[in-house]
Amino acid sequence: MKASPSTTIIGFVNRNQQVNLGLDNPNGTDHGQSVYALRCERPLPDGTKCGHVYGANGSDIHLRLCPKCQNGKPGLPLTKSYTA
């Protein structure tokens, strides 16, 4: 399934509560893909949000799960620093 172009827009939130923080690296790991920074907005049992930031190919944004709190695949390395 091909991802909608809107998934690569800053602020896009997928169905798993991962928000796109923007383009991080033009050299993704899939053919023709770039790495985008995602932040997990999933609420934790204590009421806070996970806040984990990780990289994902643009083609994966729509289906990503957080590697920290949702047992998702490990994130791709990021080249920039992001605050939670």
KOLPAGU-283232 format. One record per atom (N, C-alpha, C, O): atom name; x, y, z; residue in three letters. Coordinates in nm, 3 decimals. Layout:
<atoms>
@sefi=CA&east=X&north=Y&up=Z&rolo=ALA
...
</atoms>
This chain:
<atoms>
@sefi=N&east=0.085&north=-0.118&up=0.000&rolo=MET
@sefi=CA&east=0.000&north=0.000&up=0.000&rolo=MET
@sefi=C&east=0.089&north=0.124&up=0.000&rolo=MET
@sefi=O&east=0.181&north=0.135&up=0.081&rolo=MET
@sefi=N&east=0.063&north=0.216&up=-0.089&rolo=LYS
@sefi=CA&east=0.142&north=0.338&up=-0.098&rolo=LYS
@sefi=C&east=0.088&north=0.442&up=0.000&rolo=LYS
@sefi=O&east=-0.033&north=0.461&up=0.011&rolo=LYS
@sefi=N&east=0.178&north=0.508&up=0.072&rolo=ALA
@sefi=CA&east=0.139&north=0.608&up=0.171&rolo=ALA
@sefi=C&east=0.092&north=0.735&up=0.100&rolo=ALA
@sefi=O&east=0.141&north=0.769&up=-0.008&rolo=ALA
@sefi=N&east=-0.001&north=0.802&up=0.160&rolo=SER
@sefi=CA&east=-0.049&north=0.930&up=0.110&rolo=SER
@sefi=C&east=0.060&north=1.035&up=0.124&rolo=SER
@sefi=O&east=0.133&north=1.033&up=0.223&rolo=SER
@sefi=N&east=0.074&north=1.127&up=0.027&rolo=PRO
@sefi=CA&east=0.175&north=1.232&up=0.039&rolo=PRO
@sefi=C&east=0.160&north=1.315&up=0.167&rolo=PRO
@sefi=O&east=0.258&north=1.373&up=0.214&rolo=PRO
@sefi=N&east=0.040&north=1.322&up=0.223&rolo=SER
@sefi=CA&east=0.021&north=1.402&up=0.344&rolo=SER
@sefi=C&east=0.098&north=1.347&up=0.464&rolo=SER
@sefi=O&east=0.120&north=1.420&up=0.561&rolo=SER
@sefi=N&east=0.138&north=1.222&up=0.460&rolo=THR
@sefi=CA&east=0.211&north=1.163&up=0.573&rolo=THR
@sefi=C&east=0.347&north=1.228&up=0.593&rolo=THR
@sefi=O&east=0.402&north=1.222&up=0.703&rolo=THR
@sefi=N&east=0.403&north=1.289&up=0.488&rolo=THR
@sefi=CA&east=0.535&north=1.351&up=0.499&rolo=THR
@sefi=C&east=0.527&north=1.500&up=0.535&rolo=THR
@sefi=O&east=0.629&north=1.569&up=0.537&rolo=THR
@sefi=N&east=0.409&north=1.548&up=0.563&rolo=ILE
@sefi=CA&east=0.391&north=1.687&up=0.604&rolo=ILE
@sefi=C&east=0.412&north=1.698&up=0.756&rolo=ILE
@sefi=O&east=0.362&north=1.616&up=0.833&rolo=ILE
@sefi=N&east=0.487&north=1.800&up=0.796&rolo=ILE
@sefi=CA&east=0.510&north=1.823&up=0.939&rolo=ILE
@sefi=C&east=0.376&north=1.834&up=1.011&rolo=ILE
@sefi=O&east=0.287&north=1.907&up=0.967&rolo=ILE
@sefi=N&east=0.363&north=1.761&up=1.120&rolo=GLY
@sefi=CA&east=0.240&north=1.764&up=1.199&rolo=GLY
@sefi=C&east=0.146&north=1.648&up=1.171&rolo=GLY
@sefi=O&east=0.052&north=1.626&up=1.247&rolo=GLY
@sefi=N&east=0.168&north=1.573&up=1.063&rolo=PHE
@sefi=CA&east=0.083&north=1.458&up=1.034&rolo=PHE
@sefi=C&east=0.092&north=1.359&up=1.151&rolo=PHE
@sefi=O&east=0.202&north=1.331&up=1.200&rolo=PHE
@sefi=N&east=-0.022&north=1.308&up=1.195&rolo=VAL
@sefi=CA&east=-0.027&north=1.209&up=1.303&rolo=VAL
@sefi=C&east=-0.090&north=1.082&up=1.248&rolo=VAL
@sefi=O&east=-0.201&north=1.085&up=1.196&rolo=VAL
@sefi=N&east=-0.019&north=0.970&up=1.258&rolo=ASN
@sefi=CA&east=-0.074&north=0.845&up=1.207&rolo=ASN
@sefi=C&east=-0.170&north=0.783&up=1.309&rolo=ASN
@sefi=O&east=-0.189&north=0.835&up=1.419&rolo=ASN
@sefi=N&east=-0.229&north=0.672&up=1.270&rolo=ARG
@sefi=CA&east=-0.331&north=0.607&up=1.356&rolo=ARG
@sefi=C&east=-0.271&north=0.552&up=1.486&rolo=ARG
@sefi=O&east=-0.346&north=0.518&up=1.578&rolo=ARG
@sefi=N&east=-0.139&north=0.544&up=1.494&rolo=ASN
@sefi=CA&east=-0.071&north=0.494&up=1.615&rolo=ASN
@sefi=C&east=-0.014&north=0.606&up=1.700&rolo=ASN
@sefi=O&east=0.066&north=0.581&up=1.790&rolo=ASN
@sefi=N&east=-0.057&north=0.728&up=1.673&rolo=GLN
@sefi=CA&east=-0.021&north=0.848&up=1.749&rolo=GLN
@sefi=C&east=0.126&north=0.887&up=1.737&rolo=GLN
@sefi=O&east=0.187&north=0.935&up=1.833&rolo=GLN
@sefi=N&east=0.182&north=0.866&up=1.617&rolo=GLN
@sefi=CA&east=0.319&north=0.907&up=1.588&rolo=GLN
@sefi=C&east=0.310&north=1.034&up=1.503&rolo=GLN
@sefi=O&east=0.249&north=1.033&up=1.397&rolo=GLN
@sefi=N&east=0.370&north=1.144&up=1.549&rolo=VAL
@sefi=CA&east=0.362&north=1.272&up=1.478&rolo=VAL
@sefi=C&east=0.491&north=1.298&up=1.400&rolo=VAL
@sefi=O&east=0.601&north=1.274&up=1.450&rolo=VAL
@sefi=N&east=0.475&north=1.346&up=1.278&rolo=ASN
@sefi=CA&east=0.587&north=1.377&up=1.191&rolo=ASN
@sefi=C&east=0.647&north=1.511&up=1.232&rolo=ASN
@sefi=O&east=0.578&north=1.612&up=1.233&rolo=ASN
@sefi=N&east=0.776&north=1.511&up=1.265&rolo=LEU
@sefi=CA&east=0.848&north=1.634&up=1.302&rolo=LEU
@sefi=C&east=0.919&north=1.696&up=1.183&rolo=LEU
@sefi=O&east=0.972&north=1.807&up=1.194&rolo=LEU
@sefi=N&east=0.921&north=1.627&up=1.070&rolo=GLY
@sefi=CA&east=0.982&north=1.682&up=0.950&rolo=GLY
@sefi=C&east=1.098&north=1.600&up=0.897&rolo=GLY
@sefi=O&east=1.142&north=1.504&up=0.959&rolo=GLY
@sefi=N&east=1.145&north=1.642&up=0.780&rolo=LEU
@sefi=CA&east=1.256&north=1.575&up=0.713&rolo=LEU
@sefi=C&east=1.384&north=1.589&up=0.795&rolo=LEU
@sefi=O&east=1.420&north=1.698&up=0.839&rolo=LEU
@sefi=N&east=1.451&north=1.478&up=0.813&rolo=ASP
@sefi=CA&east=1.577&north=1.478&up=0.888&rolo=ASP
@sefi=C&east=1.696&north=1.449&up=0.798&rolo=ASP
@sefi=O&east=1.801&north=1.513&up=0.811&rolo=ASP
@sefi=N&east=1.683&north=1.353&up=0.707&rolo=ASN
@sefi=CA&east=1.796&north=1.309&up=0.627&rolo=ASN
@sefi=C&east=1.742&north=1.262&up=0.491&rolo=ASN
@sefi=O&east=1.652&north=1.179&up=0.486&rolo=ASN
@sefi=N&east=1.796&north=1.314&up=0.381&rolo=PRO
@sefi=CA&east=1.747&north=1.274&up=0.249&rolo=PRO
@sefi=C&east=1.788&north=1.133&up=0.208&rolo=PRO
@sefi=O&east=1.745&north=1.084&up=0.103&rolo=PRO
@sefi=N&east=1.869&north=1.067&up=0.289&rolo=ASN
@sefi=CA&east=1.919&north=0.933&up=0.255&rolo=ASN
@sefi=C&east=1.855&north=0.825&up=0.341&rolo=ASN
@sefi=O&east=1.913&north=0.781&up=0.440&rolo=ASN
@sefi=N&east=1.734&north=0.784&up=0.302&rolo=GLY
@sefi=CA&east=1.666&north=0.678&up=0.375&rolo=GLY
@sefi=C&east=1.722&north=0.541&up=0.342&rolo=GLY
@sefi=O&east=1.815&north=0.530&up=0.262&rolo=GLY
@sefi=N&east=1.667&north=0.439&up=0.403&rolo=THR
@sefi=CA&east=1.716&north=0.303&up=0.382&rolo=THR
@sefi=C&east=1.637&north=0.227&up=0.275&rolo=THR
@sefi=O&east=1.681&north=0.121&up=0.232&rolo=THR
@sefi=N&east=1.524&north=0.279&up=0.232&rolo=ASP
@sefi=CA&east=1.448&north=0.220&up=0.122&rolo=ASP
@sefi=C&east=1.475&north=0.301&up=-0.004&rolo=ASP
@sefi=O&east=1.508&north=0.419&up=0.003&rolo=ASP
@sefi=N&east=1.461&north=0.237&up=-0.120&rolo=HIS
@sefi=CA&east=1.488&north=0.302&up=-0.248&rolo=HIS
@sefi=C&east=1.408&north=0.431&up=-0.263&rolo=HIS
@sefi=O&east=1.285&north=0.430&up=-0.256&rolo=HIS
@sefi=N&east=1.479&north=0.542&up=-0.285&rolo=GLY
@sefi=CA&east=1.414&north=0.670&up=-0.309&rolo=GLY
@sefi=C&east=1.349&north=0.734&up=-0.188&rolo=GLY
@sefi=O&east=1.273&north=0.830&up=-0.202&rolo=GLY
@sefi=N&east=1.377&north=0.684&up=-0.069&rolo=GLN
@sefi=CA&east=1.312&north=0.737&up=0.052&rolo=GLN
@sefi=C&east=1.405&north=0.828&up=0.131&rolo=GLN
@sefi=O&east=1.527&north=0.816&up=0.125&rolo=GLN
@sefi=N&east=1.343&north=0.920&up=0.205&rolo=SER
@sefi=CA&east=1.413&north=1.008&up=0.298&rolo=SER
@sefi=C&east=1.373&north=0.970&up=0.440&rolo=SER
@sefi=O&east=1.268&north=0.909&up=0.461&rolo=SER
@sefi=N&east=1.456&north=1.007&up=0.537&rolo=VAL
@sefi=CA&east=1.427&north=0.979&up=0.677&rolo=VAL
@sefi=C&east=1.356&north=1.099&up=0.739&rolo=VAL
@sefi=O&east=1.401&north=1.213&up=0.727&rolo=VAL
@sefi=N&east=1.244&north=1.071&up=0.805&rolo=TYR
@sefi=CA&east=1.169&north=1.173&up=0.877&rolo=TYR
@sefi=C&east=1.175&north=1.143&up=1.026&rolo=TYR
@sefi=O&east=1.181&north=1.027&up=1.066&rolo=TYR
@sefi=N&east=1.174&north=1.248&up=1.106&rolo=ALA
@sefi=CA&east=1.173&north=1.231&up=1.251&rolo=ALA
@sefi=C&east=1.028&north=1.217&up=1.297&rolo=ALA
@sefi=O&east=0.942&north=1.295&up=1.257&rolo=ALA
@sefi=N&east=1.003&north=1.118&up=1.380&rolo=LEU
@sefi=CA&east=0.870&north=1.096&up=1.437&rolo=LEU
@sefi=C&east=0.881&north=1.103&up=1.589&rolo=LEU
@sefi=O&east=0.982&north=1.064&up=1.648&rolo=LEU
@sefi=N&east=0.774&north=1.153&up=1.652&rolo=ARG
@sefi=CA&east=0.766&north=1.156&up=1.798&rolo=ARG
@sefi=C&east=0.639&north=1.086&up=1.840&rolo=ARG
@sefi=O&east=0.531&north=1.111&up=1.785&rolo=ARG
@sefi=N&east=0.651&north=0.999&up=1.937&rolo=CYS
@sefi=CA&east=0.536&north=0.925&up=1.989&rolo=CYS
@sefi=C&east=0.455&north=1.014&up=2.084&rolo=CYS
@sefi=O&east=0.509&north=1.068&up=2.181&rolo=CYS
@sefi=N&east=0.327&north=1.028&up=2.055&rolo=GLU
@sefi=CA&east=0.237&north=1.108&up=2.138&rolo=GLU
@sefi=C&east=0.142&north=1.018&up=2.218&rolo=GLU
@sefi=O&east=0.043&north=1.065&up=2.274&rolo=GLU
@sefi=N&east=0.172&north=0.891&up=2.224&rolo=ARG
@sefi=CA&east=0.085&north=0.795&up=2.292&rolo=ARG
@sefi=C&east=0.085&north=0.820&up=2.442&rolo=ARG
@sefi=O&east=0.190&north=0.831&up=2.504&rolo=ARG
@sefi=N&east=-0.035&north=0.828&up=2.501&rolo=PRO
@sefi=CA&east=-0.043&north=0.845&up=2.647&rolo=PRO
@sefi=C&east=0.005&north=0.720&up=2.720&rolo=PRO
@sefi=O&east=-0.028&north=0.607&up=2.682&rolo=PRO
@sefi=N&east=0.081&north=0.741&up=2.825&rolo=LEU
@sefi=CA&east=0.128&north=0.632&up=2.910&rolo=LEU
@sefi=C&east=0.036&north=0.618&up=3.030&rolo=LEU
@sefi=O&east=-0.044&north=0.708&up=3.057&rolo=LEU
@sefi=N&east=0.045&north=0.508&up=3.103&rolo=PRO
@sefi=CA&east=-0.045&north=0.488&up=3.219&rolo=PRO
@sefi=C&east=-0.040&north=0.600&up=3.323&rolo=PRO
@sefi=O&east=-0.139&north=0.624&up=3.392&rolo=PRO
@sefi=N&east=0.074&north=0.668&up=3.335&rolo=ASP
@sefi=CA&east=0.084&north=0.775&up=3.435&rolo=ASP
@sefi=C&east=0.028&north=0.909&up=3.385&rolo=ASP
@sefi=O&east=0.035&north=1.009&up=3.456&rolo=ASP
@sefi=N&east=-0.027&north=0.910&up=3.263&rolo=GLY
@sefi=CA&east=-0.087&north=1.032&up=3.209&rolo=GLY
@sefi=C&east=0.005&north=1.116&up=3.123&rolo=GLY
@sefi=O&east=-0.041&north=1.208&up=3.055&rolo=GLY
@sefi=N&east=0.134&north=1.087&up=3.124&rolo=THR
@sefi=CA&east=0.228&north=1.160&up=3.038&rolo=THR
@sefi=C&east=0.227&north=1.096&up=2.898&rolo=THR
@sefi=O&east=0.171&north=0.989&up=2.878&rolo=THR
@sefi=N&east=0.290&north=1.165&up=2.804&rolo=LYS
@sefi=CA&east=0.305&north=1.109&up=2.670&rolo=LYS
@sefi=C&east=0.442&north=1.045&up=2.659&rolo=LYS
@sefi=O&east=0.536&north=1.089&up=2.724&rolo=LYS
@sefi=N&east=0.453&north=0.943&up=2.578&rolo=CYS
@sefi=CA&east=0.581&north=0.872&up=2.562&rolo=CYS
@sefi=C&east=0.691&north=0.969&up=2.522&rolo=CYS
@sefi=O&east=0.792&north=0.978&up=2.592&rolo=CYS
@sefi=N&east=0.674&north=1.042&up=2.412&rolo=GLY
@sefi=CA&east=0.771&north=1.141&up=2.370&rolo=GLY
@sefi=C&east=0.895&north=1.089&up=2.300&rolo=GLY
@sefi=O&east=0.983&north=1.167&up=2.265&rolo=GLY
@sefi=N&east=0.903&north=0.958&up=2.278&rolo=HIS
@sefi=CA&east=1.021&north=0.900&up=2.212&rolo=HIS
@sefi=C&east=1.031&north=0.952&up=2.069&rolo=HIS
@sefi=O&east=0.932&north=0.954&up=1.996&rolo=HIS
@sefi=N&east=1.151&north=0.994&up=2.029&rolo=VAL
@sefi=CA&east=1.176&north=1.047&up=1.894&rolo=VAL
@sefi=C&east=1.267&north=0.950&up=1.821&rolo=VAL
@sefi=O&east=1.368&north=0.905&up=1.875&rolo=VAL
@sefi=N&east=1.231&north=0.919&up=1.697&rolo=TYR
@sefi=CA&east=1.307&north=0.823&up=1.618&rolo=TYR
@sefi=C&east=1.286&north=0.851&up=1.470&rolo=TYR
@sefi=O&east=1.197&north=0.927&up=1.433&rolo=TYR
@sefi=N&east=1.368&north=0.791&up=1.386&rolo=GLY
@sefi=CA&east=1.360&north=0.812&up=1.243&rolo=GLY
@sefi=C&east=1.286&north=0.701&up=1.171&rolo=GLY
@sefi=O&east=1.288&north=0.585&up=1.214&rolo=GLY
@sefi=N&east=1.221&north=0.738&up=1.060&rolo=ALA
@sefi=CA&east=1.150&north=0.640&up=0.977&rolo=ALA
@sefi=C&east=1.153&north=0.686&up=0.832&rolo=ALA
@sefi=O&east=1.151&north=0.806&up=0.803&rolo=ALA
@sefi=N&east=1.158&north=0.590&up=0.741&rolo=ASN
@sefi=CA&east=1.146&north=0.623&up=0.600&rolo=ASN
@sefi=C&east=1.008&north=0.686&up=0.576&rolo=ASN
@sefi=O&east=0.911&north=0.651&up=0.642&rolo=ASN
@sefi=N&east=1.001&north=0.778&up=0.481&rolo=GLY
@sefi=CA&east=0.874&north=0.843&up=0.450&rolo=GLY
@sefi=C&east=0.764&north=0.745&up=0.414&rolo=GLY
@sefi=O&east=0.647&north=0.768&up=0.446&rolo=GLY
@sefi=N&east=0.800&north=0.636&up=0.348&rolo=SER
@sefi=CA&east=0.701&north=0.536&up=0.307&rolo=SER
@sefi=C&east=0.645&north=0.456&up=0.424&rolo=SER
@sefi=O&east=0.545&north=0.386&up=0.408&rolo=SER
@sefi=N&east=0.706&north=0.467&up=0.542&rolo=ASP
@sefi=CA&east=0.662&north=0.391&up=0.659&rolo=ASP
@sefi=C&east=0.583&north=0.473&up=0.760&rolo=ASP
@sefi=O&east=0.527&north=0.417&up=0.855&rolo=ASP
@sefi=N&east=0.578&north=0.604&up=0.743&rolo=ILE
@sefi=CA&east=0.518&north=0.692&up=0.844&rolo=ILE
@sefi=C&east=0.375&north=0.651&up=0.879&rolo=ILE
@sefi=O&east=0.337&north=0.652&up=0.996&rolo=ILE
@sefi=N&east=0.297&north=0.615&up=0.779&rolo=HIS
@sefi=CA&east=0.155&north=0.586&up=0.802&rolo=HIS
@sefi=C&east=0.129&north=0.466&up=0.891&rolo=HIS
@sefi=O&east=0.021&north=0.453&up=0.948&rolo=HIS
@sefi=N&east=0.228&north=0.377&up=0.904&rolo=LEU
@sefi=CA&east=0.203&north=0.255&up=0.982&rolo=LEU
@sefi=C&east=0.298&north=0.234&up=1.099&rolo=LEU
@sefi=O&east=0.291&north=0.131&up=1.166&rolo=LEU
@sefi=N&east=0.387&north=0.330&up=1.125&rolo=ARG
@sefi=CA&east=0.487&north=0.311&up=1.231&rolo=ARG
@sefi=C&east=0.427&north=0.296&up=1.369&rolo=ARG
@sefi=O&east=0.326&north=0.357&up=1.403&rolo=ARG
@sefi=N&east=0.492&north=0.211&up=1.448&rolo=LEU
@sefi=CA&east=0.466&north=0.196&up=1.591&rolo=LEU
@sefi=C&east=0.591&north=0.241&up=1.665&rolo=LEU
@sefi=O&east=0.702&north=0.225&up=1.615&rolo=LEU
@sefi=N&east=0.574&north=0.297&up=1.781&rolo=CYS
@sefi=CA&east=0.687&north=0.344&up=1.861&rolo=CYS
@sefi=C&east=0.775&north=0.227&up=1.904&rolo=CYS
@sefi=O&east=0.725&north=0.127&up=1.956&rolo=CYS
@sefi=N&east=0.909&north=0.238&up=1.882&rolo=PRO
@sefi=CA&east=0.998&north=0.132&up=1.926&rolo=PRO
@sefi=C&east=1.008&north=0.122&up=2.079&rolo=PRO
@sefi=O&east=1.046&north=0.018&up=2.132&rolo=PRO
@sefi=N&east=0.973&north=0.229&up=2.148&rolo=LYS
@sefi=CA&east=0.987&north=0.231&up=2.294&rolo=LYS
@sefi=C&east=0.864&north=0.177&up=2.366&rolo=LYS
@sefi=O&east=0.877&north=0.097&up=2.459&rolo=LYS
@sefi=N&east=0.745&north=0.219&up=2.324&rolo=CYS
@sefi=CA&east=0.626&north=0.181&up=2.402&rolo=CYS
@sefi=C&east=0.524&north=0.096&up=2.325&rolo=CYS
@sefi=O&east=0.423&north=0.054&up=2.383&rolo=CYS
@sefi=N&east=0.549&north=0.070&up=2.195&rolo=GLN
@sefi=CA&east=0.454&north=-0.009&up=2.118&rolo=GLN
@sefi=C&east=0.520&north=-0.129&up=2.049&rolo=GLN
@sefi=O&east=0.460&north=-0.191&up=1.961&rolo=GLN
@sefi=N&east=0.643&north=-0.161&up=2.089&rolo=ASN
@sefi=CA&east=0.717&north=-0.273&up=2.030&rolo=ASN
@sefi=C&east=0.734&north=-0.261&up=1.879&rolo=ASN
@sefi=O&east=0.734&north=-0.361&up=1.808&rolo=ASN
@sefi=N&east=0.749&north=-0.136&up=1.831&rolo=GLY
@sefi=CA&east=0.773&north=-0.115&up=1.689&rolo=GLY
@sefi=C&east=0.917&north=-0.145&up=1.652&rolo=GLY
@sefi=O&east=1.002&north=-0.165&up=1.739&rolo=GLY
@sefi=N&east=0.944&north=-0.149&up=1.521&rolo=LYS
@sefi=CA&east=1.080&north=-0.171&up=1.473&rolo=LYS
@sefi=C&east=1.171&north=-0.061&up=1.526&rolo=LYS
@sefi=O&east=1.124&north=0.050&up=1.551&rolo=LYS
@sefi=N&east=1.300&north=-0.088&up=1.543&rolo=PRO
@sefi=CA&east=1.393&north=0.018&up=1.585&rolo=PRO
@sefi=C&east=1.390&north=0.133&up=1.484&rolo=PRO
@sefi=O&east=1.377&north=0.111&up=1.364&rolo=PRO
@sefi=N&east=1.401&north=0.254&up=1.535&rolo=GLY
@sefi=CA&east=1.401&north=0.370&up=1.449&rolo=GLY
@sefi=C&east=1.533&north=0.385&up=1.374&rolo=GLY
@sefi=O&east=1.635&north=0.331&up=1.416&rolo=GLY
@sefi=N&east=1.528&north=0.458&up=1.264&rolo=LEU
@sefi=CA&east=1.649&north=0.489&up=1.188&rolo=LEU
@sefi=C&east=1.725&north=0.601&up=1.259&rolo=LEU
@sefi=O&east=1.664&north=0.682&up=1.329&rolo=LEU
@sefi=N&east=1.856&north=0.607&up=1.242&rolo=PRO
@sefi=CA&east=1.935&north=0.713&up=1.306&rolo=PRO
@sefi=C&east=1.892&north=0.851&up=1.254&rolo=PRO
@sefi=O&east=1.859&north=0.867&up=1.136&rolo=PRO
@sefi=N&east=1.894&north=0.949&up=1.343&rolo=LEU
@sefi=CA&east=1.862&north=1.087&up=1.307&rolo=LEU
@sefi=C&east=1.990&north=1.170&up=1.306&rolo=LEU
@sefi=O&east=2.084&north=1.141&up=1.380&rolo=LEU
@sefi=N&east=1.993&north=1.273&up=1.221&rolo=THR
@sefi=CA&east=2.110&north=1.358&up=1.212&rolo=THR
@sefi=C&east=2.096&north=1.487&up=1.292&rolo=THR
@sefi=O&east=2.194&north=1.555&up=1.319&rolo=THR
@sefi=N&east=1.971&north=1.520&up=1.330&rolo=LYS
@sefi=CA&east=1.943&north=1.641&up=1.406&rolo=LYS
@sefi=C&east=1.897&north=1.605&up=1.546&rolo=LYS
@sefi=O&east=1.865&north=1.490&up=1.575&rolo=LYS
@sefi=N&east=1.896&north=1.706&up=1.633&rolo=SER
@sefi=CA&east=1.850&north=1.686&up=1.770&rolo=SER
@sefi=C&east=1.707&north=1.739&up=1.782&rolo=SER
@sefi=O&east=1.675&north=1.844&up=1.727&rolo=SER
@sefi=N&east=1.622&north=1.666&up=1.852&rolo=TYR
@sefi=CA&east=1.482&north=1.703&up=1.869&rolo=TYR
@sefi=C&east=1.448&north=1.702&up=2.017&rolo=TYR
@sefi=O&east=1.496&north=1.617&up=2.092&rolo=TYR
@sefi=N&east=1.364&north=1.795&up=2.059&rolo=THR
@sefi=CA&east=1.319&north=1.798&up=2.197&rolo=THR
@sefi=C&east=1.182&north=1.736&up=2.207&rolo=THR
@sefi=O&east=1.100&north=1.747&up=2.115&rolo=THR
@sefi=N&east=1.156&north=1.671&up=2.317&rolo=ALA
@sefi=CA&east=1.029&north=1.603&up=2.337&rolo=ALA
@sefi=C&east=0.917&north=1.700&up=2.368&rolo=ALA
@sefi=O&east=0.803&north=1.658&up=2.387&rolo=ALA
</atoms>
